[in-house]
Each structure stands twice: as structure tokens, then as C-alpha cells.
Amino acid sequence: MIKVSPKAARTDPATGIVFASKGELARWHELLLLARAGEITELRRQVKFPLLVNGKPILIRSEGYPNGRECVYRADFAYRENGQEVVEEFKPRFNEASRLRIAVAEACCGITVKITGGGRLRTS
């Protein structure tokens, strides 16, 4: 099981935003500095990308959603760098589900996801 940092350690003191990890919070602060320096623009967090196949949303059916709910990929960060949109995922460790989710998002949305945080494959 992956240890999760205490909530206080993952919370941005300036905004109160709680991040998934201390590493993701640190990356957010790096990106804020790059934005202030003018290196990147249009910095956003938790950016939704609807997953579509042939123009139709992929639906996930469950007990609570018998007709399905639209599947989306939520990127940790998105911004513009040198005029190009960058979609970024902070992943210190990967599991097969994460790899699949990113691959589907890249195929459905026509994006390339930049992995930061090491991105090592976790096998157990």
C-alpha cells in the first residue's frame, strides 16, 4: 500500500488547496514560478478532457449510474509553453490502471501527456 502524506503536508498554505501528494504540491509551486517568470502561460489545475470515441462519450456504468456517466481524463496540470499546450501528470509511481488511463486519454483526445515525478512502474 502507498503511504499518503498527512493532509496538512499536502495543503498549499496560501490557497488552502489540497493536493494528492507533497510532490504534486511542490510541482505546482515550480509551475507557478515558471508562470511568474513568463516561461509558461495559461497554467491550470485538474483540467478535464472528455473521452470520446467517434464523437460519442465513453460511458462508465455502475450501480449508481445504470445508464452510464461520461468518462473524463483529469490532468494534474495544463499550460502553454512556447505556444504549445502541455498536459502534465505528476506520477511518482505508475500502476497498470494509471498507464491505461493515460494511454486512452492520449488516443481519444489527441494529446501527449508529459509525466513528471519519476513515473516508475509499481509492480505490487
PyMOL commands that set and color helices and strands:
alter all, ss='L'
color gray80, all
select helices_A, chain A and resi 7-10+22-36+96-109
alter helices_A, ss='H'
color red, helices_A
select strands_A, chain A and resi 40-50+52-53+56-57+59-60+69-70+72-81+84-90+93-94+113-116+120-121
alter strands_A, ss='S'
color yellow, strands_A
deselect
rebuild
show_as cartoon
